[in-house]
């Protein structure tokens, strides 16, 4: 019984630490980084998805959520789609 209590407390503490490390707001501005020229804005969260637009290196993009497979939900020039998170840098307000 006591072991179960401590496991529950440890799990809750771990979740608090992990959630506390994400200081990004739910929606935020990001900048395209670490690519040669541009990244793809995709119609769904996959590299196999059709490309809706290209976003040039160092361009701003509005990030409005996370998706699966390492993608972020994003909007660029009024087009809603998905970008790979590896190429987006969080920019503080």
Residue frames as a rotation matrix with the C-alpha (Angstrom) as fourth column:
UNK 1
0.569 0.822 0.000 0.00
0.822 -0.569 0.000 0.00
0.000 0.000 -1.000 0.00
UNK 2
0.541 -0.448 -0.711 2.77
0.098 -0.807 0.583 2.42
-0.835 -0.385 -0.393 0.94
UNK 3
-0.546 -0.754 0.365 4.76
0.416 0.134 0.899 1.46
-0.727 0.643 0.241 -2.17
UNK 4
-0.096 0.616 0.782 1.76
0.989 -0.029 0.145 2.29
0.112 0.787 -0.606 -4.40
UNK 5
0.803 0.380 -0.459 1.43
0.491 -0.859 0.148 5.69
-0.338 -0.344 -0.876 -2.68
UNK 6
0.118 -0.859 -0.498 5.09
-0.017 -0.503 0.864 6.58
-0.993 -0.093 -0.074 -3.31
UNK 7
-0.605 -0.268 0.750 4.91
0.689 0.295 0.661 5.42
-0.399 0.917 0.006 -6.93
UNK 8
0.366 0.834 0.413 1.85
0.922 -0.384 -0.043 7.63
0.123 0.396 -0.910 -7.46
UNK 9
0.757 -0.160 -0.634 3.60
0.166 -0.891 0.423 10.62
-0.632 -0.425 -0.648 -5.85
UNK 10
-0.318 -0.948 0.009 6.73
0.182 -0.052 0.982 10.04
-0.930 0.314 0.189 -7.98
UNK 11
-0.377 0.256 0.890 4.68
0.923 0.191 0.335 9.84
-0.084 0.948 -0.308 -11.16
UNK 12
0.723 0.691 -0.005 2.78
0.690 -0.723 -0.023 13.04
-0.019 0.013 -1.000 -10.32
UNK 13
0.459 -0.644 -0.612 6.05
0.037 -0.674 0.738 14.85
-0.888 -0.361 -0.285 -9.53
UNK 14
-0.546 -0.671 0.502 7.59
0.488 0.233 0.841 13.67
-0.682 0.704 0.200 -12.83
UNK 15
0.032 0.652 0.757 4.59
0.991 -0.122 0.063 14.92
0.133 0.748 -0.650 -14.80
UNK 16
0.855 0.253 -0.453 4.82
0.374 -0.906 0.199 18.30
-0.360 -0.339 -0.869 -13.08
UNK 17
-0.012 -0.946 -0.325 8.51
0.037 -0.326 0.945 18.62
-0.999 -0.001 0.039 -13.97
UNK 18
-0.588 -0.200 0.783 8.00
0.725 0.299 0.621 17.58
-0.358 0.933 -0.030 -17.60
UNK 19
0.372 0.808 0.457 5.02
0.909 -0.416 -0.005 19.92
0.186 0.417 -0.890 -18.05
UNK 20
0.744 -0.115 -0.658 6.90
0.271 -0.848 0.455 22.75
-0.610 -0.517 -0.600 -16.36
UNK 21
-0.314 -0.948 0.050 9.73
0.387 -0.079 0.919 22.52
-0.867 0.308 0.392 -18.87
UNK 22
-0.348 0.275 0.896 7.46
0.919 -0.090 0.385 23.49
0.187 0.957 -0.221 -21.72
UNK 23
-0.406 0.129 -0.904 7.36
0.447 -0.835 -0.320 27.26
-0.797 -0.535 0.282 -21.38
UNK 24
-0.990 0.078 0.115 5.85
0.075 -0.393 0.917 27.76
0.117 0.916 0.383 -24.81
UNK 25
-0.440 0.896 -0.057 2.37
-0.637 -0.356 -0.683 29.14
-0.633 -0.264 0.728 -25.02
UNK 26
0.107 0.584 0.804 -0.33
0.269 0.762 -0.589 27.17
-0.957 0.279 -0.075 -26.77
UNK 27
0.756 0.054 0.652 0.07
0.651 -0.160 -0.742 29.36
0.064 0.986 -0.156 -29.86
UNK 28
0.392 -0.729 -0.561 3.33
0.138 -0.556 0.820 31.13
-0.909 -0.399 -0.117 -30.65
UNK 29
0.842 -0.235 -0.486 5.50
-0.540 -0.381 -0.750 32.61
-0.009 0.894 -0.448 -33.36
UNK 30
0.462 -0.741 0.487 8.29
0.323 0.652 0.686 30.47
-0.826 -0.160 0.541 -34.69
UNK 31
0.372 -0.446 -0.814 11.05
-0.826 -0.559 -0.072 31.01
-0.423 0.699 -0.576 -37.22
UNK 32
0.997 -0.075 -0.031 12.18
0.045 0.827 -0.560 28.59
0.067 0.557 0.828 -39.91
UNK 33
0.330 -0.934 0.139 15.75
-0.884 -0.254 0.393 27.48
-0.332 -0.252 -0.909 -39.18
UNK 34
-0.298 -0.656 0.694 18.25
-0.473 0.733 0.489 24.75
-0.829 -0.182 -0.528 -40.07
UNK 35
0.538 0.391 0.747 17.16
0.477 0.589 -0.652 24.17
-0.695 0.707 0.131 -43.66
UNK 36
-0.438 -0.753 0.492 18.81
0.830 -0.128 0.543 25.00
-0.346 0.646 0.681 -47.00
UNK 37
-0.926 0.115 0.360 16.19
0.129 -0.799 0.587 27.30
0.355 0.590 0.725 -48.55
UNK 38
-0.289 0.912 0.291 12.66
-0.875 -0.375 0.306 26.48
0.388 -0.166 0.906 -47.38
UNK 39
-0.918 0.156 0.364 10.42
-0.051 0.865 -0.499 23.95
-0.393 -0.477 -0.786 -45.61
UNK 40
-0.704 0.707 -0.059 7.10
0.127 0.207 0.970 22.48
0.698 0.676 -0.236 -46.68
UNK 41
-0.571 0.722 0.391 3.73
-0.721 -0.213 -0.659 23.37
-0.393 -0.658 0.642 -45.22
UNK 42
-0.969 0.117 -0.219 1.89
-0.003 0.877 0.480 20.05
0.248 0.466 -0.849 -45.53
UNK 43
-0.238 0.969 0.065 -1.82
-0.551 -0.190 0.813 19.23
0.800 0.157 0.579 -45.67
UNK 44
0.909 0.414 0.049 -1.49
-0.250 0.447 0.859 16.72
0.333 -0.793 0.510 -42.82
UNK 45
0.500 -0.728 0.469 1.22
-0.796 -0.175 0.579 15.60
-0.340 -0.663 -0.667 -40.40
UNK 46
0.551 -0.387 0.739 3.32
0.382 0.905 0.189 13.46
-0.742 0.179 0.646 -42.73
UNK 47
-0.381 -0.753 -0.537 6.17
-0.322 -0.437 0.840 13.92
-0.867 0.493 -0.076 -45.17
UNK 48
-0.777 0.187 0.602 3.97
0.576 0.597 0.558 12.03
-0.255 0.780 -0.571 -47.64
UNK 49
0.195 0.921 -0.336 1.23
0.657 -0.377 -0.653 14.70
-0.729 -0.093 -0.678 -47.42
UNK 50
0.333 -0.019 0.943 0.72
0.859 -0.406 -0.311 17.10
0.388 0.914 -0.119 -50.32
UNK 51
-0.661 -0.620 -0.422 2.64
0.717 -0.689 -0.109 20.37
-0.223 -0.375 0.900 -50.05
UNK 52
0.489 0.869 -0.075 0.39
0.839 -0.492 -0.233 23.38
-0.239 0.051 -0.970 -49.59
UNK 53
0.936 -0.276 0.218 3.16
-0.198 -0.926 -0.321 26.00
0.290 0.257 -0.922 -49.63
UNK 54
0.139 -0.935 -0.327 6.86
0.808 0.298 -0.509 26.51
0.573 -0.194 0.796 -49.06
UNK 55
0.989 0.100 -0.108 8.11
0.147 -0.733 0.665 28.62
-0.013 -0.673 -0.739 -46.17
UNK 56
0.487 -0.857 0.168 11.51
0.002 -0.191 -0.982 30.28
0.873 0.478 -0.091 -46.74
UNK 57
-0.072 -0.678 -0.731 14.43
0.908 0.259 -0.330 30.07
0.413 -0.688 0.597 -44.33
UNK 58
-0.886 -0.326 -0.329 14.19
0.461 -0.697 -0.549 32.72
-0.050 -0.638 0.768 -41.54
UNK 59
-0.485 0.807 0.336 10.50
-0.214 -0.482 0.849 33.35
0.848 0.340 0.407 -42.25
UNK 60
-0.785 0.332 0.523 7.97
-0.570 -0.057 -0.819 33.69
-0.242 -0.942 0.234 -39.41
UNK 61
-0.491 0.682 -0.542 5.22
-0.041 0.603 0.797 31.11
0.870 0.414 -0.268 -39.02
UNK 62
-0.157 0.544 0.824 2.31
-0.962 -0.274 -0.002 31.01
0.225 -0.793 0.566 -36.55
UNK 63
-0.781 -0.133 -0.610 2.38
-0.018 0.981 -0.191 27.76
0.624 -0.138 -0.769 -34.56
UNK 64
-0.215 0.806 0.552 -1.01
-0.896 -0.388 0.218 26.91
0.390 -0.447 0.805 -33.12
UNK 65
0.670 0.424 0.610 -0.56
-0.683 0.674 0.282 23.40
-0.291 -0.605 0.741 -31.79
UNK 66
-0.533 -0.825 0.187 1.28
-0.705 0.555 0.442 20.13
-0.469 0.103 -0.877 -31.93
UNK 67
0.581 0.634 -0.511 0.52
-0.802 0.552 -0.227 17.11
0.138 0.542 0.829 -34.06
UNK 68
0.795 -0.276 0.540 1.92
0.009 0.896 0.445 13.61
-0.607 -0.349 0.714 -34.37
UNK 69
0.661 -0.561 0.498 5.12
0.750 0.511 -0.419 12.41
-0.019 0.651 0.759 -36.02
UNK 70
-0.290 -0.851 -0.438 7.17
0.808 -0.463 0.365 15.44
-0.513 -0.248 0.822 -34.96
UNK 71
-0.459 0.216 0.862 4.94
0.634 -0.601 0.488 17.93
0.623 0.770 0.139 -36.76
UNK 72
-0.734 0.286 -0.616 3.45
0.330 -0.642 -0.692 21.18
-0.593 -0.711 0.377 -35.54
UNK 73
0.256 0.853 0.454 0.14
0.959 -0.165 -0.231 22.64
-0.122 0.495 -0.860 -36.59
UNK 74
-0.572 -0.605 -0.553 0.95
0.474 -0.795 0.379 25.94
-0.669 -0.045 0.742 -38.30
UNK 75
0.688 0.701 0.188 -0.42
0.597 -0.400 -0.696 28.80
-0.412 0.591 -0.693 -40.33
UNK 76
-0.495 -0.833 -0.248 1.53
0.421 -0.480 0.769 30.64
-0.760 0.277 0.589 -43.00
UNK 77
-0.960 0.123 -0.252 0.13
-0.268 -0.668 0.694 33.37
-0.083 0.734 0.674 -45.27
UNK 78
-0.205 0.977 0.059 -3.38
-0.954 -0.186 -0.233 32.40
-0.217 -0.104 0.971 -44.26
UNK 79
0.194 0.206 -0.959 -2.86
-0.552 0.831 0.067 28.72
0.811 0.516 0.275 -45.11
UNK 80
0.380 0.015 0.925 -3.36
-0.874 0.333 0.354 26.19
-0.302 -0.943 0.139 -42.32
UNK 81
0.600 -0.216 -0.770 -1.14
-0.325 0.814 -0.481 23.09
0.731 0.539 0.419 -42.41
UNK 82
0.949 -0.305 0.076 1.68
0.090 0.495 0.864 21.19
-0.301 -0.813 0.498 -40.72
UNK 83
0.508 -0.859 -0.062 5.44
-0.595 -0.297 -0.747 21.73
0.624 0.416 -0.662 -40.50
UNK 84
0.385 -0.479 -0.789 8.23
0.574 0.794 -0.202 19.57
0.723 -0.375 0.580 -39.12
UNK 85
0.991 0.087 -0.105 9.12
0.135 -0.532 0.836 20.79
0.017 -0.842 -0.539 -35.64
UNK 86
0.313 -0.949 -0.033 12.85
0.839 0.261 0.478 20.22
-0.446 -0.177 0.877 -36.23
UNK 87
-0.409 -0.469 0.783 12.88
0.844 -0.520 0.129 23.27
0.347 0.714 0.608 -38.52
UNK 88
0.430 0.620 0.657 10.98
0.219 -0.777 0.590 25.66
0.876 -0.110 -0.469 -36.25
UNK 89
-0.679 -0.650 -0.341 12.62
0.559 -0.157 -0.814 27.71
0.475 -0.744 0.470 -33.52
UNK 90
0.394 0.790 -0.469 10.45
0.908 -0.257 0.330 29.02
0.141 -0.557 -0.819 -30.70
UNK 91
-0.566 -0.499 0.656 10.69
0.402 -0.862 -0.309 32.80
0.720 0.089 0.689 -30.48
UNK 92
-0.399 0.394 -0.828 9.74
0.874 -0.107 -0.473 34.44
-0.275 -0.913 -0.302 -27.19
UNK 93
0.589 0.755 0.288 7.32
0.797 -0.601 -0.057 37.37
0.130 0.264 -0.956 -27.23
